[in-house]
Amino acid sequence: MRRELVCVETATPPRLAARSVELPQPRAGEVLVRVQATTVNPIDVKRATGYGRRLLGLKGAARFPLVLGNDVAGIVEALGAGVTRFARGQPVFGLLGTGRAGGAHASHVVVPQDLLLPAPKDADPAALAVLPYSFTTMWLALRSTGINPTSAQWARVLIHGANGGLGRLAMQVLRPWGCAITAICAKGQRQTALELGAQVAVEHSPACIESLSSDFDVVLNFANWDEDALLASRLSPRALGHATTVHPLLANFDRFGWLGGAWTSRRDRRQVGAIVASRAPKASYSWTIFKPDRDALEALAAGVRARAFALPIGIAAPFGNAIAAFDHVSSGQPGRAVLLP
């Protein structure tokens, strides 16, 4: 049997319950994984309140009761036809896309083999489970700006939300690429940002963005949509791009419906895009949306093998105390939240 954590209905705090269902069987190209660790990401906390119900509903991912979660670390238990990359008993980690098949908050999950990676045999499953969703989202944001190991040499990068999971991983990627990183971080996190590779780190305050220079080649906003326009004003004329993961796309459709959501999102994107274009005519401006990406997973796998990527864990809770993990995230406590089926 499969034991799964279910978000019963839209509520704040989440209404959670554990239930047992038939064990799923892998189809062609799929792998059945016994989950040793999964995570509660900020998007899970939001989705428990009904966030994204219109657009995610198109993918069958908004109907309650709902199994949340994207990250997976565990052991291969069964293989579907045509699976050649893995063997029974092998430790793996990876992710699930957001869709009608359900999420990763379960004792067993079926995962397409392309979304799994071999895990180092000595690796802690919890330490691996906190990486795939955050790394993939961060990688998509980086890629949208056009920065890469070649263009990154000496590039000046501004990261807002540097103390969060995406910001930490971005610094772990960009520092070896030779970037000059300026980090905007939460109160009390300045020294941590410097240790992670920032050349300059400032604690967030109402005037901190305006106090920065206007010569950044790349801006990454992982923190606050309301400050996206101000961040765009920090781009240099030669800038590569600006990406934000905290855009209001899902919220706009939830609030204003299909037509109103589309109109409002187009307006919001154009307003900041116009600032980007006025500062740097050749720079890109993108709203990053999570989706599984094999290139991102390959980059993650290489970094894990090199022990280059890690995120701190703030809480690890069993399904019976899952609400503590959700509370940890919703209250903004430091460190990632892990669930142990």
N, C-alpha and C positions, 0 to 999 in steps of 0.2 A: 504494500500500500504506500501511497504518497501522502505525506503530511504537509499541508500548505497553510500559510498564514493568509487570512482573507481580511480585506478591508470591507466591512459589511455594508456600509452606506456612507454617504458624504456627511462628515461631521468634524467638529473641532472641539476637543482632540479627537484623533481617529478612533473609530470603533473597530476593534480588531478581534478576530476569533481564529482558532486553529480547527481544521477539519481534515478528515481522511478521505481520500478518493482512490480510484483505481490507479495503479502504477502505469504511467504512459509508456508506450513502446516506440522506439525510434524507427522512423521511416528511412527510405534511401537517402544517404548523405547526412544522416543525423546520428547523434551520440546521446545516450542516456547517461547523465552524470548524477552521482550521489553527492549532494551538496554538503560541503563541510563548512562553508562560510559564504554569506552574501551581505549586502549592505543596504542601509537606508540613506539615500541621497536626498538633497533638498527637493528635487522634483517629485519624489515619492510622497513627501509630507504635503506638498501642494496638491498632488493628484488625489490624496485622501480627502481633501475638502471639495473636490469636484473641479478643480482647476484644469483647464484644457479640454473640457468635456465636449465642446463642439468639434474642434479639429481632430482631437484624438479619437473621437467617436467615429470618424471616417475610417479609422484603422481598426475599429472594434475594440479599442483600448480604454473605453470610458464607461462600460456597463458594470454596475455593482450587483452582487459582490465581486470584488476585484482583487486579484493577486498582483502585487506591485513588485518592483525590483528589476534590475538589469544585470547586476554583477554576479558572477559565479566563480567559485573555486571548489574543487572537489575531486572525485575519483570516477574514472570511466567504469560503468557497470555493464553496458551493452552497446553494440554497434549496429547501425542500420546497414542495409546493402550498399556496397560501393565505398564504404569508409576505409581509407587506407592510411590515414595520418596517425591513428591512435590505436591503442590496444586495451583490452580489459585490464583493470587494475592500475592504469596509468594516472598519475596526478595531472590535472589540467586546470586552467582558468580561462575566463573569457566573458562573453556577455550575450544577453538576449536583446533583440530589438523590441521596441514597444509596439505591441499588436494584439490581435485577438487571441493568440495562443496563450497569453498570460505571462506573468513575470517570474522572477527568480526566487521569491520568498517561499521556498518549498524545500522538502527533503530530497526530491529528485526533480530534475528538469531535462527536457529534450532540447539539445542545442545543435544547430547546423555545424558541421565540422569546420567550415570556414570561419566560424566565430569563436573557435577554441584555440588555445595555445598550450603546448606542453609546459608543465610547471617544473622548475628545478626540484629535485627530490628532497632537498633539505629546506625548502621554503615553507614558511608559515602560511596556511591557507587564508587566514584573516588578512595578513599583509598583502597577499595577492588580490584578494577580493575587493579591496578598496581602490584598485587602480583602473580597471578597463573602461568603465563609463566616463570617469573624470578625464582620463588620458585621451580617450577618443574625442570627447567634446573639445578639449583644449587643442588637440592636433588639428581638428577641422577648422578651428578659429585661426590657428597659425597659418595653415595652408591657404585660407581665403585671403590673407594679407599679402601673399606672395613671398614671404620670407622663407628661406631655406638655408642649408649650410653654406652655400656660396654667397648669397646676398646678405647673410647675417653678419659677416665679418665687419666689426666696428659699427654695426647698425645700432642706433639708439632706440630702445624699446621702453615704452611706458606701460606698466601693468597696474591696473586698478583692481583691488581685491587680491593682492599678492599673498596674503596669509591663508587664503582658502585653498581647497584642493586643486582647482585649475591653475591658480596663480603659482602655487608651489611647484607643480609639475612643469609649467611654462618656464620657470627659472631653471629647473633641472635640465631642461632641453636646451634653452638658449645660452646659458652660461658656457657650456663646452663649444658652442658654435661661435663664440667670440663677441657676443652682443654686449653693449653697455646698457645695463638695465636700471631703470628707475622704478621703484616699487612704492605704491600707495597701499598702506596696510592698516589694520585695526590698531587701536590703542594698545600699547604694550608689546607690539609685534615687530618693532623696528629692527632690533638686534637679530631676530630670527631671519628677517628678510635679507639682511646683510650677509648672514652666514650662508644663506642659500644662493648667493651670487649677485645680489643687487649692488651696484656701485653707489647708488643713492637710495635711501629709504625714508619716507615721510609718513607720519601717522595721519590718518584721515581727520580732516577738520573742514569747516565751511569754506575756508579760503585756501586750502592746500593746493588745489589744482591750478588756480589762477597764479599761485606763487611759482609754478614751474616754468621752465623755459619753453619756447615754441619751436623746438627743433628736433622733434621725434620722428623717426622713420616709420615706426609701427606703434599703434595704440591698441591695447587689449583691455576691454572692459568686462571684467568678471564680477562686478560688484553692484552697480546701481544704474539703472536706466536713466533716472532723472539727471544724471551727470554726464550722459553720453555726449550731448552737444558741447559741453564745456571741455570735455576730453578731446573732442575733434579739433578744437581751437589750438591744441598744443602740437599739431602736426607741422612738420617743416614743408617747404615747397617741393622738396625732392622725395617726400614720403612714399612708402610702398602701399600702406593700407591701414585700415581701422576695422576691427571686428568686435562685436559685442555678443555675449551669450545671455544677456539679461534684458533683451528686447521685449516689448509688450505684445507680441503677435498672438499668443494663445489667450492672454487676458483680454485683448481687444475683441476677439470673437466671442468669448464668454460674455462680455459686458454688453456689446453692441449688436450681436447677431451677425448673420452672414454678410449682408450688404454693409452695415455700419462698421463691422469689424474689418472688412476689406478696405473700406474707404479710410478709416482711421489709421490702419497699419501703413497704408500707402502714404498718407500724409506724414506720419511720424518718421518713416524711413526717409522720405524726400527731404524733410527739414534738416535732419542731421547730415544726410548725404550732400546737401547743398553746402553745408559748412566744410565738409571734407573736400569737396570739389573746389571751393574758393581758396582753401589753404594749399591744396596739392592737386592740381588738375589730373595727374596720372594715377592718383591713389585709388584703391578700391575701398568700398564700404560694404560690409556684410553683416547680416544677422545670422549667427551660427545656430543651426538646429541639429540636435543629436540624431545620428543614425549610425548603425554599424558600418565600419569601414576597415577593410582588410589591410590597407597600407598603414593605418594607425595602429592596428594590432601587431603588425610586423615590427613597427618601430618600438612599440611597448615591449615586445618579446626580447628584442635586442638589448633594450635598456635594463630589463629584469635580469638577463643573463650577465650583464656587466655590473649589476648591483648599483645602477645609476639612478633608479627611481624608487621613491618611497613616500608614503604619507603617514602621518601619525594617527594612531587609533585612540579615540577618546572614550569609547564604550564598546563592550562586546556583551551582548545579551542573548539569552535563549528565546525561542518563540514565546514561551510563557511569560516573559517580561519584555516583549517587543515594544510596548508602549514607552518604556524608558529610552529605547533607542530613538523612537520618533520624537520624544520630548527633547532629547539631547540635540537633535538637528533643529527642531523648530525654535528652540531657545538660543540658538547660535553658539552653543558651547564648542570649545576647540577640539579638534580631532575628529576623525571619521567615525561613523556609527556602524557596527558590524552586528549581523544576526547570525546565530549559530543554531541551525535546525536540530 
